[in-house]
Amino acid sequence: MDDLKLNVSLLRRKVPNLTSAAKSVGLRPATVSNLCTGKIPLGRSEVRTLVALATLAQCSVDELILKGETVDMIETKIKTLDLFAPIAKGGTVGLVARPGMGQLVVLGEVFFRLKNDGYSTILLKPEAPHPEINDIIDYVDVVVESIEKALDQIVKSGKNKEIIFCADRSNVLSGDIYKLQENLQDGNIQNVTTFLLDLKGEAVDDDLPYGPLETVWQFDADLTARHRFPAVNPIYSTSSVLEGGHLDQSHLYIQQRGQKLLRRYRELRSLVNVKGLDAVPSSELETYRRGERLEAYLTQPFYVAEPFTRKKGEAVNIKDTLNDVRKILDGAFDSHELQELDYKGRL
């Protein structure tokens, strides 16, 4: 059962407004979202849920389930992304954030890194004026102004080069993204990884702001307020790469341990914010301190931000990230000051 996954691309094509459609047949949008990203393994889903989704997509349950499909991870060398919500190659990544949370900085950094790794990057410029989008234009190869030109550019780039395509949520709401993905499917073009962002910041209030996704990056207001960048929430961000045996088991084990620690650390932190550190039980003080250190370690200097931060950008491969996080979890850095882990690369 571990090698089963939902046919997310089929759902995207067949059911554009999945939030409303899911509610209309008695499904919770959050459940559907978690099935798409793999946060809920398909083997643990209810039969009635799969039947309802198949009915919405006007397909059979067998067509809705992919068996033995591999999901490759695109490594960004950004610690928190690669550890907690890896990019599924050929899938769709949704950024959920309000303005000012740093989503464009993260996107620009990802484009910068992947462009240097040989990926071709294409940005569909939104029709409405959004001058902030200019912050990432320097890091893409081609900027297009219509979905038709985006398709032409993707076809022109060919099937032998990996493509990163980015569009705003307005193109999801208009249905243009689904038309594009349907054309790519018909042309058997599978080398496109899509990024969707929400420049208006409305996606935060919707359970399925982009429809089915393989990867979700949920940005966090608390991390933003405390300048802990990238401010991607390691607990609520997720990816289908983490399920179905697509990752090395040590990665999954460390990822789950890290999430568990950070979840408890956040609970304790809310107590500290009100009553101070003395309110933390002595039995939980170690958990709180290690959570602090892991949170500090997950901050990272970006290459695209060097002119503003005066800090040299750092790239950390997933092997080093896993090794460092394991050491923090096991207490190897308990005696180190937070500043020794703050905005560093690998330890």
C-alpha positions as CSV (number, residue, x, y, z in Angstrom):
1,M,0.0,0.0,0.0
2,D,3.0,2.3,0.5
3,D,3.5,2.7,-3.3
4,L,0.1,4.1,-3.9
5,K,-0.5,7.8,-4.6
6,L,-3.2,10.0,-5.8
7,N,-3.2,11.1,-9.5
8,V,-3.0,14.7,-8.6
9,S,-2.5,15.9,-12.2
10,L,-5.7,14.2,-13.3
11,L,-7.6,15.8,-10.4
12,R,-6.2,19.2,-11.4
13,R,-7.4,18.8,-15.0
14,K,-10.8,17.4,-14.2
15,V,-11.9,19.4,-11.1
16,P,-10.5,23.0,-11.3
17,N,-12.5,24.3,-8.3
18,L,-11.8,21.4,-6.0
19,T,-12.6,23.3,-2.8
20,S,-16.3,23.8,-3.7
21,A,-16.6,20.4,-5.4
22,A,-15.2,18.6,-2.3
23,K,-17.6,20.4,0.0
24,S,-20.6,19.6,-2.3
25,V,-20.0,15.8,-1.9
26,G,-19.4,16.0,1.9
27,L,-15.6,15.9,1.8
28,R,-13.4,18.2,4.0
29,P,-11.1,20.2,1.7
30,A,-8.3,19.8,4.2
31,T,-8.5,16.0,3.9
32,V,-8.4,16.2,0.1
33,S,-5.4,18.5,0.4
34,N,-3.5,16.2,2.7
35,L,-4.2,13.2,0.4
36,C,-2.8,15.2,-2.6
37,T,0.4,16.1,-0.8
38,G,0.7,12.7,0.9
39,K,0.4,14.0,4.4
40,I,-2.4,11.4,4.7
41,P,-1.2,8.1,3.0
42,L,-3.6,6.9,0.4
43,G,-3.7,3.5,2.1
44,R,-5.3,5.1,5.2
45,S,-8.0,7.0,3.3
46,E,-11.6,5.9,3.4
47,V,-13.0,4.1,0.4
48,R,-15.9,6.6,0.2
49,T,-13.4,9.4,-0.1
50,L,-11.8,7.9,-3.1
51,V,-15.1,7.0,-4.7
52,A,-16.3,10.6,-4.2
53,L,-13.1,12.0,-5.7
54,A,-13.4,9.6,-8.7
55,T,-17.0,10.7,-9.2
56,L,-15.9,14.4,-9.2
57,A,-13.2,13.6,-11.7
58,Q,-15.5,11.5,-13.8
59,C,-13.1,8.6,-13.8
60,S,-12.7,5.2,-12.2
61,V,-11.0,4.7,-8.8
62,D,-8.3,2.8,-10.6
63,E,-7.5,5.8,-12.8
64,L,-7.4,8.0,-9.7
65,I,-4.7,5.8,-8.0
66,L,-1.1,5.6,-9.3
67,K,0.7,2.5,-8.4
68,G,4.4,2.2,-8.1
69,E,5.0,5.7,-9.3
70,T,8.3,7.3,-8.2
71,V,8.5,10.9,-7.1
72,D,11.9,12.5,-7.5
73,M,13.0,15.3,-5.3
74,I,14.5,18.6,-6.6
75,E,17.2,19.5,-4.1
76,T,17.4,23.3,-3.4
77,K,20.1,23.1,-0.7
78,I,17.8,25.2,1.4
79,K,17.7,23.4,4.7
80,T,14.1,23.8,5.8
81,L,12.6,23.2,2.4
82,D,14.6,20.0,1.6
83,L,14.0,18.6,5.0
84,F,10.3,19.3,5.6
85,A,8.7,20.0,2.2
86,P,10.9,18.9,-0.7
87,I,9.9,19.9,-4.3
88,A,8.4,17.0,-6.2
89,K,9.9,17.1,-9.7
90,G,7.2,17.5,-12.3
91,G,4.6,18.4,-9.7
92,T,3.0,21.7,-8.5
93,V,4.3,23.7,-5.6
94,G,1.9,26.1,-3.9
95,L,3.2,29.1,-1.7
96,V,0.7,30.1,1.0
97,A,1.5,33.5,2.5
98,R,0.4,37.0,3.1
99,P,2.3,39.9,1.7
100,G,5.5,40.6,3.6
101,M,6.2,37.1,4.7
102,G,9.1,36.7,2.3
103,Q,7.6,34.3,-0.3
104,L,9.1,36.3,-3.2
105,V,12.6,36.2,-1.6
106,V,12.3,32.4,-1.2
107,L,11.0,32.0,-4.8
108,G,13.8,34.2,-6.1
109,E,16.4,32.2,-4.2
110,V,15.0,28.9,-5.5
111,F,15.0,30.2,-9.1
112,F,18.6,31.5,-8.6
113,R,19.8,28.1,-7.4
114,L,17.9,26.0,-9.9
115,K,18.9,28.2,-12.8
116,N,22.5,27.7,-11.8
117,D,21.8,23.9,-11.7
118,G,20.7,24.0,-15.4
119,Y,17.0,24.4,-15.1
120,S,15.2,26.7,-17.5
121,T,13.0,29.2,-15.6
122,I,9.8,30.8,-17.0
123,L,7.6,33.4,-15.3
124,L,4.0,34.2,-16.4
125,K,3.6,37.8,-15.5
126,P,0.2,38.5,-13.8
127,E,-2.2,40.9,-15.7
128,A,-2.9,43.0,-12.6
129,P,-0.1,45.4,-11.7
130,H,2.2,43.9,-9.1
131,P,5.5,45.8,-9.0
132,E,6.8,43.5,-6.3
133,I,7.1,40.7,-9.0
134,N,10.1,42.7,-10.4
135,D,12.1,41.4,-7.4
136,I,12.4,38.0,-8.9
137,I,12.5,38.8,-12.7
138,D,16.3,38.9,-12.6
139,Y,16.4,35.3,-11.6
140,V,14.2,33.9,-14.5
141,D,15.2,33.2,-18.0
142,V,12.0,34.2,-19.8
143,V,9.1,36.4,-18.8
144,V,5.8,35.8,-20.8
145,E,2.6,37.8,-20.6
146,S,0.0,35.1,-21.6
147,I,-0.7,31.5,-21.0
148,E,-0.4,30.8,-24.8
149,K,3.1,32.3,-24.8
150,A,4.0,30.3,-21.8
151,L,3.0,27.1,-23.6
152,D,5.0,28.1,-26.7
153,Q,8.0,28.8,-24.6
154,I,7.8,25.5,-22.8
155,V,7.4,23.6,-26.0
156,K,10.3,25.6,-27.5
157,S,12.5,24.6,-24.5
158,G,11.9,21.0,-25.5
159,K,11.6,17.8,-23.5
160,N,15.3,17.3,-22.7
161,K,15.6,20.3,-20.3
162,E,14.0,20.5,-16.9
163,I,11.7,23.5,-16.7
164,I,10.6,25.6,-13.8
165,F,7.3,27.5,-14.5
166,C,5.8,30.1,-12.2
167,A,2.4,31.8,-12.2
168,D,0.1,33.8,-9.9
169,R,-3.1,32.4,-8.3
170,S,-5.1,34.6,-10.6
171,N,-4.3,32.2,-13.4
172,V,-5.6,29.4,-11.3
173,L,-8.9,31.2,-10.7
174,S,-9.3,31.9,-14.4
175,G,-8.7,28.3,-15.3
176,D,-5.7,29.1,-17.5
177,I,-3.3,26.9,-15.5
178,Y,-5.5,23.9,-16.0
179,K,-5.6,24.5,-19.7
180,L,-1.9,24.7,-19.8
181,Q,-1.4,21.5,-17.8
182,E,-3.9,19.7,-20.0
183,N,-2.0,20.8,-23.1
184,L,1.3,19.6,-21.5
185,Q,-0.3,16.3,-20.7
186,D,-1.7,15.9,-24.2
187,G,1.8,16.6,-25.6
188,N,3.4,14.2,-23.1
189,I,5.5,17.0,-21.7
190,Q,6.4,15.9,-18.2
191,N,9.6,17.9,-17.5
192,V,7.8,21.0,-16.0
193,T,7.7,21.8,-12.3
194,T,5.1,24.5,-11.6
195,F,5.2,27.1,-8.8
196,L,2.1,29.0,-7.8
197,L,2.1,32.0,-5.6
198,D,-0.6,34.4,-4.4
199,L,0.4,38.0,-4.7
200,K,-2.8,39.2,-3.1
201,G,-2.3,37.1,0.0
202,E,-5.8,35.6,-0.1
203,A,-4.7,31.9,-0.3
204,V,-4.1,31.8,3.4
205,D,-7.9,31.8,4.0
206,D,-8.7,28.9,1.6
207,D,-8.3,25.2,2.3
208,L,-7.4,24.4,-1.3
209,P,-6.2,27.8,-2.7
210,Y,-4.6,26.2,-5.8
211,G,-6.4,22.9,-6.1
212,P,-4.5,19.7,-5.7
213,L,-0.7,20.2,-4.9
214,E,2.3,17.9,-4.6
215,T,4.1,20.4,-2.3
216,V,2.8,23.1,0.0
217,W,5.0,25.8,1.5
218,Q,3.0,27.4,4.3
219,F,4.6,30.7,5.5
220,D,4.5,31.6,9.1
221,A,3.6,35.0,10.6
222,D,5.5,34.3,13.9
223,L,8.7,33.3,12.2
224,T,8.4,36.4,10.0
225,A,7.9,38.7,13.0
226,R,11.0,37.3,14.7
227,H,13.0,37.5,11.5
228,R,13.6,33.8,11.3
229,F,14.0,33.4,7.5
230,P,13.1,31.5,5.4
231,A,9.8,31.8,7.3
232,V,8.4,28.5,6.0
233,N,6.4,26.7,8.6
234,P,8.1,23.3,9.1
235,I,5.0,21.8,10.7
236,Y,2.3,22.6,8.2
237,S,4.4,22.6,5.0
238,T,4.5,19.2,3.4
239,S,5.2,17.2,0.2
240,S,4.2,14.0,-1.6
241,V,7.9,13.2,-1.7
242,L,7.7,12.4,2.0
243,E,5.3,9.5,1.4
244,G,5.2,6.2,-0.4
245,G,8.8,5.3,0.2
246,H,10.2,7.9,-2.2
247,L,12.8,9.1,0.4
248,D,15.6,7.4,2.2
249,Q,14.1,6.2,5.5
250,S,16.6,8.1,7.6
251,H,15.4,11.3,6.0
252,L,11.8,10.5,6.9
253,Y,12.8,9.5,10.4
254,I,14.7,12.7,11.1
255,Q,12.0,14.8,9.4
256,Q,9.4,13.3,11.7
257,R,11.5,13.7,14.8
258,G,12.2,17.3,13.9
259,Q,8.6,18.1,13.4
260,K,7.6,16.5,16.7
261,L,10.3,18.6,18.5
262,L,9.3,21.8,16.9
263,R,5.6,21.2,17.5
264,R,6.2,20.8,21.3
265,Y,8.7,23.7,21.3
266,R,6.1,26.0,19.9
267,E,3.6,24.9,22.5
268,L,6.1,25.6,25.2
269,R,7.1,28.9,23.6
270,S,3.5,30.2,23.8
271,L,3.7,29.5,27.5
272,V,7.1,31.3,27.8
273,N,5.7,34.3,26.0
274,V,3.0,34.7,28.7
275,K,4.7,33.5,31.9
276,G,8.4,33.5,31.2
277,L,10.9,30.7,31.0
278,D,10.4,29.7,34.7
279,A,6.9,28.4,33.7
280,V,8.5,25.6,31.6
281,P,8.6,22.4,33.7
282,S,12.1,21.2,34.4
283,S,11.3,17.9,32.6
284,E,10.6,19.9,29.4
285,L,13.4,22.4,29.5
286,E,15.7,20.2,27.4
287,T,12.9,20.0,24.7
288,Y,12.5,23.8,24.7
289,R,16.3,24.4,24.4
290,R,16.7,21.9,21.6
291,G,13.7,23.3,19.8
292,E,15.3,26.8,20.0
293,R,18.5,25.4,18.5
294,L,16.8,23.6,15.7
295,E,14.7,26.7,14.8
296,A,17.9,28.7,14.8
297,Y,19.7,26.2,12.6
298,L,16.9,26.3,10.0
299,T,17.6,30.0,9.3
300,Q,19.8,30.4,6.3
301,P,21.6,33.2,4.5
302,F,20.4,33.6,0.8
303,Y,22.5,34.5,-2.2
304,V,19.8,36.9,-3.5
305,A,19.7,38.7,-0.2
306,E,23.5,39.3,0.2
307,P,23.3,43.0,-0.7
308,F,20.8,43.6,2.1
309,T,21.9,41.2,4.8
310,R,25.7,41.5,4.2
311,K,25.8,37.8,4.8
312,K,27.3,35.4,2.3
313,G,24.7,33.0,0.9
314,E,24.9,29.4,2.0
315,A,24.0,26.1,0.3
316,V,23.7,23.0,2.4
317,N,23.1,19.6,0.8
318,I,20.5,17.3,2.2
319,K,23.1,14.8,3.5
320,D,24.7,17.6,5.7
321,T,21.3,18.9,6.8
322,L,20.1,15.5,8.0
323,N,23.4,14.9,9.8
324,D,23.3,18.4,11.5
325,V,19.6,18.0,12.5
326,R,20.2,14.5,13.9
327,K,23.0,15.9,16.1
328,I,20.8,18.7,17.4
329,L,18.0,16.2,18.1
330,D,20.5,14.0,20.0
331,G,21.8,16.8,22.1
332,A,25.3,17.2,20.6
333,F,24.8,21.0,20.5
334,D,23.1,21.5,23.8
335,S,26.1,23.4,25.2
336,H,26.3,25.7,22.2
337,E,25.0,29.3,22.2
338,L,22.1,30.0,19.8
339,Q,24.2,32.5,17.9
340,E,26.5,29.7,16.8
341,L,23.6,28.1,14.9
342,D,21.8,31.3,13.8
343,Y,22.0,32.1,10.0
344,K,24.8,29.6,9.3
345,G,25.2,27.0,6.7
346,R,26.1,23.5,7.8
347,L,27.5,23.0,11.3
